[in-house]
Amino acid sequence: MIFENMGFYFREALLSFRRSALMSIAAILSITTILLIVGVFLLISVNLNLFLGNLESQLEIIVYLEDNISKGELNTLKNNFDSIDGIKEVKFVSKEEAYQRLSKDLGEQKNILNAIEVNPLPASFEIQIKDPKMIEQIANRIAEFKKVEEVEYGRETAEKLLNFTYIFRIAGMLVLALLVFASILIISNIIKITVYSRRNEIEIMSLVGATSWFIKWPFIIEGFLQGFISAILSIIILYNLYFFAVNKVHQAIPFLPLVGDNLDLLPMGIAIVLLGSFVGILGSMFSVGKYLNV
Amino acid sequence: MIRMFHVYKNYPNKIQALRDINIHIRKGEFVFLVGPTGAGKSTFLKLIYRGIIPTKGQVIVDGINIARLKPGYIPYLRRNIGIVFQDFKLLYNRTVYENISFGLKAIGATNFEIKQQVKKVLNLVGLEHKKKTKPHLLSGGEQQKLCIARAIANEPLILLTDEPTGNLDPYNSWEIMKLLFHINIRGTTIVMASHDKLMVDKAKKRVVRVERGRIIEDTQRGIY
């Protein structure tokens, strides 16, 4: 019965779209606006996450080595570090390299290095880790190795940064959840109004002996179409606005990391389409149900 | 066809709409339901198409106890009952043809059956030439005829009409009455709530008088 009549339901949905064009357009525009707001926030939160991730990935452990370390011991040490879980990259910085860096950092003042006869800087390993939260644990483990003079990872800075990113992420998620909740309420209310304007139709259908699903289907399809079209519209607007904004920002602050890959943005597009369509479907289903009990 | 046993209906505001109603309406009968406004006529009709259920007592329609009917089966009960409302309840954004075909589609008729049936009932009520017109362009009498056409399109066993001549002039009222008699002769049981003394007296059919929720008179070939 359902699939037999699907063609009829679709025609009915499209017809009622046309018959109450003004109402449908108003509904679509309103839903588009809500989805735009959700989308803008999604984009902001995705970029914020990227930015925070970037900040966190700059956290590293520096392992200063004793001067009397042999080449063999150096290799064993590096192999040991490599085998520790949670380490992303281990980079060796020799005494000479450290000296070069310092003189480069000093710039015009590098002459003061001439006063020193021997290179006082120790060789070191710069270790990048996968999960910034593990930094303390890994640093403590490394400190236990022989020939390791000192381990440094900016403990306070790391803790502060991790606290900061944690709070930001939680706050972002809360705001997003609230926003999605609000948008569900608003969209389903918009759908409810479009259904309300046709409550007579529902009553009459019910009185002539139409089953509740026969009455519901065209409304469900219409609700889906309203949600879906709104989602597509808002995605088109968001996409153009976003890349316009990204260009502007990159001109002003070239090194700021921004999500610019279409593939990274795809999940957001899918989320918006799902949000629009599902709320459209469920909203119309429940609203029709309310007027069905004649 | 319709039986009521000790039926009471109370509304939430404690108004007793119907009190101890007992009636038996046989297949093919034409029954006028008369009485002042608020007497309980509309409640009586609503019980038959299961728009409401009785507070107490039994309502049996075509062998079905409507109080025990599961919600999913209500549509199937209603397919045996045509309803004509005083306020028409037409779909004004659809044509005359669509107003009728729509109900037939709802009960699963094929496109061929729908075409045949719509043509038949439009001919019967004399609106064949206006099938593409929207209802708001029809006169009051024509709109009422359209309602009747819609109500009888699936050939129901029972036709309920709630003051179908209430808004019409005597000429149009009589036209509607003739139409209803015609439908009745073909075997449909008709229950008609009415205020229209002239029509009731002229029709010489069974008259059930309801006042303050009770049946106070039930006469064959009665008058208002």
Chai-1 contact restraints between the chains, C-beta under 6 A:
chainA,res_idxA,chainB,res_idxB,connection_type,confidence,min_distance_angstrom,max_distance_angstrom,comment,restraint_id
A,R19,B,N93,contact,1.0,0.0,6.0,A-B,restraint_1
A,E201,B,L91,contact,1.0,0.0,6.0,A-B,restraint_2
A,I204,B,K89,contact,1.0,0.0,6.0,A-B,restraint_3
A,M205,B,A106,contact,1.0,0.0,6.0,A-B,restraint_4
A,L207,B,I83,contact,1.0,0.0,6.0,A-B,restraint_5
A,V208,B,G103,contact,1.0,0.0,6.0,A-B,restraint_6
A,V208,B,A106,contact,1.0,0.0,6.0,A-B,restraint_7
A,G209,B,P75,contact,1.0,0.0,6.0,A-B,restraint_8
A,G209,B,R78,contact,1.0,0.0,6.0,A-B,restraint_9
A,G209,B,R79,contact,1.0,0.0,6.0,A-B,restraint_10
A,G209,B,I107,contact,1.0,0.0,6.0,A-B,restraint_11
A,A210,B,A106,contact,1.0,0.0,6.0,A-B,restraint_12
A,T211,B,P75,contact,1.0,0.0,6.0,A-B,restraint_13
A,F214,B,A106,contact,1.0,0.0,6.0,A-B,restraint_14
